[in-house]
Amino acid sequence: MPKNRYITAACIHFDPKTGTLTQARAGDVNKIEDLSSHEMQPPALIRRIDGEVSWLAGHGPAIGYKESKSFEEAKSDLKKGEVLLVFSDGLMRALNMDSKHYDLSGIQKSLQNLDASLSAEEIKDTLISDLEEFTGGRMLKDDITLIVLKFI
């Protein structure tokens, strides 16, 4: 890998029999203060039954940034009806007409306000609609990837 280049990545395993999520990350999110930055590798978010949004952390250095042979695993259990959202940093970097980032608080607000009866596809559509409303039609400067898993 060329000098001054690195890769951030996450590997998530979901066990549908137990509802257990296990994640290992390459790209640090060490403390809650890091979560407000639109420059960080986004965490996987979990929307709980009661609407609370938490994050599936775990950390390790970005690949190519520091030499490491192991990465911390983070575990969490999903209950029926709960949602896992995995997304690329392009979602947090989306800008509105006032050049403000959508950032993690915008994503959390969208997740908290979801109707719990929505399917995974409907959740994705709602998140995209919320993003489009926020940006006001401003062109995106980064790609956006969303993975929505609803445990049913």
Backbone torsions as a table, in degrees:
resi	resn	phi	psi	omega
1	MET	NA	136.4	179.5
2	PRO	-60.3	151.6	176.9
3	LYS	-59.3	151.2	178.7
4	ASN	62.9	20.8	175.7
5	ARG	-121.7	145.6	177.4
6	TYR	-152.5	167.4	-178.2
7	ILE	-127.3	133.8	170.7
8	THR	-101.6	145.7	-177.5
9	ALA	-156.3	161.3	173.9
10	ALA	-141.6	143.5	174.9
11	CYS	-123.7	121.7	-177.8
12	ILE	-122.1	131.7	175.8
13	HIS	-116.3	130.9	177.0
14	PHE	-116.8	126.5	176.7
15	ASP	-100.4	105.3	-176.1
16	PRO	-67.9	-18.1	178.3
17	LYS	-73.8	-37.0	-176.1
18	THR	-109.0	-17.6	-175.6
19	GLY	81.2	9.5	-177.3
20	THR	-82.0	130.7	173.2
21	LEU	-105.0	135.3	174.4
22	THR	-128.3	130.3	-178.3
23	GLN	-131.7	140.4	168.5
24	ALA	-123.6	138.0	-175.4
25	ARG	-124.2	144.4	169.7
26	ALA	-116.7	101.7	-173.9
27	GLY	134.4	109.1	-168.2
28	ASP	-67.9	137.2	158.9
29	VAL	-135.8	91.3	-173.6
30	ASN	-90.3	-27.8	-175.1
31	LYS	-143.1	157.2	-175.0
32	ILE	-58.9	-30.3	179.8
33	GLU	-61.8	-28.7	179.3
34	ASP	-65.0	-23.2	-173.5
35	LEU	-71.7	-14.8	-179.8
36	SER	-84.3	-12.4	-177.1
37	SER	-80.9	132.9	175.8
38	HIS	-81.3	-1.9	-178.9
39	GLU	-92.9	-10.5	-175.3
40	MET	-86.5	162.5	173.0
41	GLN	-71.3	120.9	-173.7
42	PRO	-67.7	147.2	176.1
43	PRO	-81.3	168.0	169.1
44	ALA	-81.6	133.9	-179.0
45	LEU	-106.6	147.1	178.7
46	ILE	-121.4	125.6	173.3
47	ARG	-98.4	116.6	-178.8
48	ARG	-80.0	166.5	-179.8
49	ILE	-53.5	-40.2	-176.9
50	ASP	-80.3	2.6	179.8
51	GLY	93.3	-9.9	177.7
52	GLU	-64.5	141.8	178.0
53	VAL	-113.4	124.9	177.0
54	SER	-123.7	173.6	-178.7
55	TRP	-125.2	147.2	177.7
56	LEU	-95.5	103.6	-169.7
57	ALA	-83.9	-114.8	-171.6
58	GLY	79.3	143.8	179.5
59	HIS	-151.0	161.0	176.7
60	GLY	-173.5	162.8	-178.2
61	PRO	-68.4	151.6	174.4
62	ALA	-60.4	146.1	-179.8
63	ILE	-66.1	124.1	-178.3
64	GLY	95.0	-12.8	-179.8
65	TYR	-86.6	-49.3	175.2
66	LYS	-134.7	145.6	178.2
67	GLU	-74.1	127.9	179.1
68	SER	-152.2	141.8	178.7
69	LYS	-111.0	-0.6	178.8
70	SER	-144.4	154.0	-179.2
71	PHE	-133.5	140.4	-179.5
72	GLU	-66.1	137.5	175.0
73	GLU	-95.9	141.9	172.5
74	ALA	-117.4	140.8	179.8
75	LYS	-126.7	149.4	174.7
76	SER	-155.3	155.4	178.2
77	ASP	-108.3	133.7	173.4
78	LEU	-96.5	138.7	173.3
79	LYS	-101.0	160.9	178.5
80	LYS	-52.8	132.7	179.8
81	GLY	91.6	-10.4	179.5
82	GLU	-85.1	159.9	-170.6
83	VAL	-126.1	136.2	170.8
84	LEU	-106.1	130.3	176.0
85	LEU	-120.5	121.2	174.3
86	VAL	-115.1	133.5	-174.7
87	PHE	-148.7	157.2	178.1
88	SER	-85.4	164.6	-178.0
89	ASP	-65.5	-16.7	178.1
90	GLY	-60.4	-30.0	178.4
91	LEU	-64.6	-43.9	-179.0
92	MET	-75.4	-21.8	-177.8
93	ARG	-90.0	-4.6	178.5
94	ALA	-61.0	136.4	-176.9
95	LEU	-109.1	146.2	172.4
96	ASN	-92.4	-174.7	-177.3
97	MET	-66.4	-18.3	176.9
98	ASP	-95.3	12.1	-179.9
99	SER	61.2	33.1	174.2
100	LYS	-100.6	139.9	-179.8
101	HIS	-75.6	147.6	174.4
102	TYR	-63.1	-39.4	176.9
103	ASP	45.4	-178.2	-173.1
104	LEU	-65.2	-33.3	-178.9
105	SER	-65.4	-35.4	176.6
106	GLY	-65.7	-40.4	179.5
107	ILE	-67.6	-44.3	179.3
108	GLN	-60.7	-43.4	180.0
109	LYS	-60.8	-44.6	177.8
110	SER	-60.0	-44.1	179.8
111	LEU	-64.7	-43.5	-178.3
112	GLN	-62.8	-34.4	-175.6
113	ASN	-87.0	1.9	-178.4
114	LEU	-66.5	147.1	170.2
115	ASP	-75.7	122.7	-175.0
116	ALA	-63.0	-17.8	-178.2
117	SER	-84.3	-5.6	-177.8
118	LEU	-66.9	147.9	174.1
119	SER	-78.3	170.1	177.8
120	ALA	-59.0	-42.3	179.5
121	GLU	-65.2	-40.1	178.3
122	GLU	-66.8	-34.5	176.3
123	ILE	-64.1	-46.3	177.4
124	LYS	-57.7	-47.5	-179.9
125	ASP	-61.4	-39.2	178.6
126	THR	-65.8	-43.2	179.0
127	LEU	-62.8	-42.4	178.8
128	ILE	-65.7	-40.6	177.5
129	SER	-62.3	-43.9	177.2
130	ASP	-60.7	-40.9	178.5
131	LEU	-64.2	-45.5	179.6
132	GLU	-62.3	-37.1	176.6
133	GLU	-64.6	-42.6	179.5
134	PHE	-62.9	-46.0	-175.9
135	THR	-74.9	-19.0	179.4
136	GLY	61.8	28.5	179.3
137	GLY	89.7	0.4	178.3
138	ARG	-64.5	137.3	-178.8
139	MET	-65.6	138.2	178.3
140	LEU	-76.1	143.4	179.6
141	LYS	-102.5	-2.2	-177.6
142	ASP	-142.5	153.7	177.0
143	ASP	-71.3	157.1	178.7
144	ILE	-128.5	128.9	175.3
145	THR	-122.1	132.1	176.8
146	LEU	-126.6	134.3	170.5
147	ILE	-124.2	121.7	179.8
148	VAL	-116.6	124.0	176.8
149	LEU	-121.0	121.4	175.2
150	LYS	-112.2	124.4	-177.7
151	PHE	-82.1	113.2	-177.8
152	ILE	-117.2	NA	NA
